[in-house]
Amino acid sequence: MRHYSLWLDKYSRRRTQILDSWSGFAKTVGELRAKIPSDSIFRKLHDAGEVETRMCFVDGGEGFRELLGLGVYFIRASGLILSKSPGAGHGELFIRDLDMNVIDYDDHTKDRVELLRDGMEYDVAIRCVEEVKPHILFLDGSLYVKARRKPIECAEYELYRKKYARLLRLAKKEGVRLVGVSEDSKSRLLAAYLASEHKVKFPKFMTDSAILRILSGGGAFRTIEFTPPSRFETEENIGEGIVASFPTAYMQPTGLSNPLRVDVPDWEKDLSGILSTIASLCKGSGQYGYPLPLYIAHMDACIAPAQMDWTVKQVVNYVSKRDSTLASAVLKSTRRNSRPQ
């Protein structure tokens, strides 16, 4: 390893500083147990057993490469339909979409690509509702976070809002139970709720998931339900209006996994039933503790580096044969990607 002695010296000093800086936080949170009764946070997590209903699981993937004058993106979304009804056996179906294009550079280029990917996920979710009508539709990520996405002055953001509003309206109209599942939440929403309810103060660097891991003492659990204060409200130019808040709960499906954050629109009246269904879907995932069908949708939508490289190569080769000036001035590889190995 190059610079080994420098690395070893820095590591030896940093590890001591890390321990000194952070070890006290766990003790502080532990002391709060006396102020916050366990039964005011945790509930027993029930397993729904064999789930016999039609479900949909939607996730997306993206790839992005920087060239000299433009970026090339590749986005994909997958919806996995699982159907099991008594006496009808099993059924599996994928509904997919993908796109690739170039995008100009500005302060929000990568954010705009993410907005396009999220919008495609909503498109696929809408198709799943219209074509298959699942009883439950799971989206990767928090519904609350999707609703609270920071505004950006660009066409992609306006389209994102319209598609999200359409999905909410359609799910409500068709009676589809919409669920957001956050794989790795860094939220402090529960900490804010508990601080307000019990007049306590948590260390500012501790996320909800870290606090729950300390307070729970291990094992599977679910938390109480709470509703973050902010709501999603459509603007006048989005069409038929909709206002929604998002009741939320955390759950830890297995003793070794990290907590999941689960939220639903406020017209959903059985969040406990949703959590039990997720617990059943997590069986067999071990330490990962994540609904396996949602993981399968993620893998189907994931874009490998080799796929992104192939996409860029095809675009550059096609343009080069027809407009060499454009290719060499705009679609040329950056110096960073051309460094000698």
C-alpha positions in Angstrom: 0.0 0.0 0.0 1.4 3.4 -1.0 2.0 5.9 1.8 1.6 3.1 4.3 3.4 4.8 7.2 1.5 8.1 6.7 -1.8 6.2 6.6 -1.0 4.1 9.7 -0.1 7.2 11.7 -3.3 9.0 10.7 -5.4 5.9 11.4 -3.9 5.4 14.9 -4.8 9.0 15.9 -8.2 9.2 14.2 -9.6 6.0 15.7 -8.9 7.3 19.2 -10.5 10.7 18.4 -13.6 8.9 16.9 -14.1 6.8 20.0 -13.6 9.7 22.3 -16.1 11.9 20.3 -18.9 9.4 19.8 -18.8 6.8 22.6 -20.6 9.2 25.0 -23.7 9.5 22.7 -24.8 6.0 23.3 -24.6 6.5 27.0 -26.6 9.7 26.7 -29.3 8.0 24.7 -29.3 5.1 27.2 -30.0 7.5 30.0 -33.1 8.7 28.2 -34.7 5.2 28.7 -35.7 6.4 32.2 -37.5 9.4 30.7 -39.1 7.6 27.8 -41.0 4.4 28.8 -40.3 1.5 26.3 -44.0 0.9 25.8 -44.4 4.5 24.5 -42.1 3.7 21.6 -42.1 0.0 20.8 -44.8 -2.5 19.9 -44.6 -6.2 19.1 -44.0 -6.9 15.4 -46.5 -9.4 14.1 -45.9 -11.6 11.1 -48.8 -11.7 8.6 -47.8 -15.3 7.6 -48.5 -16.3 4.0 -49.6 -13.3 2.1 -52.3 -14.1 -0.4 -52.9 -11.0 -2.4 -51.8 -9.2 -5.5 -48.8 -7.0 -4.8 -46.5 -4.7 -6.8 -42.9 -3.6 -6.0 -41.4 -0.7 -7.9 -37.8 0.5 -7.9 -35.5 2.3 -10.4 -31.8 2.6 -11.4 -29.7 5.2 -13.1 -26.3 5.6 -14.7 -24.5 8.9 -15.6 -21.3 9.7 -17.5 -19.7 13.1 -17.9 -18.4 14.0 -21.3 -16.7 17.2 -22.3 -19.8 19.2 -23.1 -22.7 17.0 -22.2 -23.6 14.2 -19.8 -25.1 10.9 -20.9 -27.7 9.3 -18.7 -29.4 5.9 -18.7 -32.4 5.4 -16.4 -34.6 2.3 -15.8 -37.6 1.4 -13.7 -39.1 -2.0 -12.9 -42.4 -3.1 -11.4 -42.6 -6.6 -10.1 -46.1 -8.0 -9.8 -46.6 -10.9 -7.5 -50.1 -12.5 -7.3 -51.2 -15.3 -5.1 -54.8 -16.1 -4.4 -56.3 -19.1 -2.6 -56.6 -21.9 -5.2 -55.2 -19.8 -8.0 -51.5 -20.5 -7.5 -48.6 -18.0 -8.1 -48.1 -15.4 -10.8 -45.2 -13.2 -11.6 -45.0 -10.3 -14.1 -42.5 -7.4 -14.7 -43.6 -4.1 -16.1 -40.6 -2.1 -17.2 -39.4 1.1 -18.8 -36.1 2.7 -19.7 -34.6 5.7 -21.4 -31.2 7.2 -22.3 -30.3 10.7 -23.5 -27.8 13.5 -23.2 -28.3 16.3 -20.7 -26.6 19.8 -20.5 -24.6 20.8 -17.5 -25.8 23.2 -14.8 -25.8 23.3 -11.0 -28.4 20.6 -10.8 -27.6 18.2 -13.6 -27.4 15.1 -11.4 -30.5 16.1 -9.5 -32.3 16.4 -12.8 -31.3 12.9 -13.8 -32.6 11.6 -10.4 -35.9 13.5 -11.0 -36.2 11.8 -14.4 -35.6 8.4 -12.8 -38.1 9.0 -10.0 -40.6 10.2 -12.6 -40.1 7.0 -14.6 -40.7 5.0 -11.4 -44.1 6.8 -11.0 -44.9 6.0 -14.6 -44.3 2.3 -14.1 -46.3 2.4 -10.8 -49.2 4.1 -12.6 -49.1 1.4 -15.3 -49.1 -1.3 -12.7 -52.2 0.2 -11.1 -54.0 0.7 -14.4 -53.1 -2.6 -16.0 -52.9 -5.0 -13.1 -54.7 -3.3 -10.2 -52.6 -4.6 -7.3 -54.0 -4.5 -3.8 -50.7 -3.1 -2.4 -48.1 -1.1 -4.2 -44.6 -0.8 -2.6 -42.3 2.0 -3.6 -38.6 2.0 -2.7 -38.1 5.1 -0.6 -40.2 7.3 1.7 -43.4 8.8 0.4 -42.8 11.8 2.8 -39.3 12.4 1.4 -40.7 12.2 -2.2 -43.3 14.8 -1.3 -40.8 17.0 0.4 -38.2 17.0 -2.3 -36.4 20.3 -2.5 -37.7 22.4 -5.4 -35.4 23.1 -8.4 -36.2 25.5 -11.1 -36.3 23.1 -14.1 -38.8 21.3 -16.2 -37.8 18.0 -14.7 -39.0 19.1 -11.2 -42.4 20.2 -12.5 -42.9 16.9 -14.3 -41.8 15.0 -11.2 -44.5 16.8 -9.1 -47.2 16.1 -11.6 -46.4 12.4 -11.9 -46.2 12.0 -8.1 -49.6 13.8 -7.6 -51.1 11.6 -10.4 -49.9 8.4 -8.7 -51.4 9.5 -5.3 -54.7 10.4 -6.9 -54.9 7.2 -8.8 -54.0 5.0 -5.9 -56.6 6.7 -3.7 -59.3 6.4 -6.5 -58.6 2.7 -7.2 -58.2 1.7 -3.6 -54.6 0.6 -4.0 -52.7 0.6 -0.7 -49.6 2.7 -1.4 -46.5 2.1 0.8 -43.1 3.7 0.9 -40.2 1.6 2.3 -36.9 3.4 3.2 -34.0 0.9 3.1 -31.5 3.2 5.0 -33.3 6.1 6.6 -31.2 9.0 8.0 -34.3 10.7 9.2 -34.7 12.4 12.6 -38.5 12.6 12.4 -39.1 10.2 15.2 -36.5 11.9 17.4 -38.3 15.2 16.9 -41.6 13.6 17.7 -40.3 12.0 20.9 -38.5 15.1 22.0 -41.8 17.0 21.7 -43.9 14.4 23.4 -41.5 13.6 26.3 -39.6 16.9 26.6 -36.2 15.4 26.1 -33.2 16.3 23.9 -31.4 13.8 21.7 -27.8 14.2 20.6 -28.0 16.1 17.3 -25.9 13.6 15.4 -28.0 10.6 16.2 -30.5 9.5 13.5 -33.8 7.8 14.3 -32.3 4.4 13.3 -29.3 4.8 15.6 -31.5 5.9 18.5 -33.8 2.9 18.0 -30.9 0.4 17.9 -29.7 1.7 21.3 -33.1 1.9 22.9 -34.6 -1.3 21.6 -31.9 -3.6 23.1 -32.0 -5.9 20.0 -34.6 -8.2 18.5 -37.4 -7.5 16.0 -39.7 -4.6 16.8 -42.0 -2.0 15.4 -42.5 1.5 16.7 -45.6 3.6 17.4 -47.2 5.4 14.5 -46.6 9.1 14.1 -47.3 11.7 11.4 -44.6 14.2 10.4 -46.1 17.8 10.4 -45.5 18.7 6.7 -48.1 17.8 4.0 -48.0 17.3 0.2 -50.2 19.8 -1.6 -50.5 20.2 -5.3 -50.2 23.5 -7.1 -53.0 24.9 -9.2 -51.3 24.0 -12.5 -51.1 20.3 -11.6 -54.8 19.7 -12.2 -57.2 18.1 -9.7 -55.8 19.0 -6.3 -54.7 16.5 -3.6 -53.5 17.1 -0.1 -51.8 14.3 1.8 -49.8 13.7 5.0 -47.9 10.5 5.6 -48.3 8.5 8.8 -44.9 6.8 9.6 -43.5 3.9 11.7 -40.2 2.2 12.0 -39.8 -1.6 12.0 -36.8 -3.9 12.5 -37.7 -7.2 10.8 -34.9 -9.3 12.4 -32.6 -8.9 15.3 -29.6 -8.3 13.1 -31.1 -6.0 10.6 -31.3 -2.2 10.6 -34.7 -0.4 11.1 -36.8 0.2 8.0 -38.9 3.4 7.8 -42.4 2.7 6.4 -44.9 5.4 5.5 -48.4 5.5 3.9 -50.8 8.2 2.8 -53.1 9.5 5.5 -56.2 7.7 4.0 -54.6 4.3 4.7 -56.2 3.1 8.0 -54.2 -0.1 8.7 -50.5 0.7 8.9 -50.1 -2.1 11.4 -51.4 -4.6 8.8 -48.9 -3.1 6.3 -46.0 -3.6 8.8 -47.1 -7.3 9.4 -47.1 -7.9 5.6 -43.6 -6.4 5.3 -42.4 -8.6 8.1 -43.6 -11.6 6.2 -41.9 -10.4 3.0 -38.6 -10.1 4.9 -38.5 -13.7 6.0 -35.5 -15.4 4.5 -33.6 -12.1 4.1 -31.5 -12.7 7.3 -29.4 -9.8 8.3 -30.5 -7.7 5.3 -34.0 -7.4 6.7 -35.6 -6.1 3.6 -38.7 -7.2 1.5 -37.2 -9.7 -1.0 -39.6 -8.8 -3.8 -38.5 -5.2 -3.5 -34.9 -6.3 -3.7 -35.6 -8.3 -6.8 -37.2 -5.2 -8.4 -34.1 -3.2 -7.5 -31.8 -5.8 -9.1 -33.9 -5.8 -12.2 -33.7 -2.0 -12.5 -30.0 -1.6 -11.5 -27.7 -0.4 -14.2 -24.2 -1.9 -14.2 -21.2 0.2 -15.0 -20.6 -2.0 -18.1 -24.1 -1.2 -19.4 -23.5 2.5 -18.9 -20.1 2.3 -20.7 -21.7 0.5 -23.6 -24.5 3.1 -23.8 -22.0 6.0 -24.0 -19.9 4.2 -26.5 -22.8 3.6 -28.9 -23.9 7.3 -28.7 -20.3 8.6 -29.3 -19.7 6.1 -32.2 -23.0 7.0 -33.9 -22.4 10.8 -33.7 -18.8 10.5 -34.6 -19.6 8.9 -38.0 -22.1 11.6 -38.9 -20.7 14.8 -37.2 -17.0 14.5 -36.2 -16.8 18.1 -35.0 -19.7 17.6 -32.6 -18.3 14.4 -31.3 -14.8 15.8 -30.7 -16.0 19.1 -29.2 -18.9 18.0 -27.1 -19.0 14.2 -26.7 -15.2 13.8 -26.2 -14.3 11.9 -23.0 -13.1 14.1 -20.1 -9.4 14.1 -19.2 -10.3 12.5 -15.8 -11.7 9.5 -17.6 -8.7 9.3 -19.9 -5.9 9.3 -17.3 -3.1 6.8 -17.9 -3.5 3.8 -15.7 
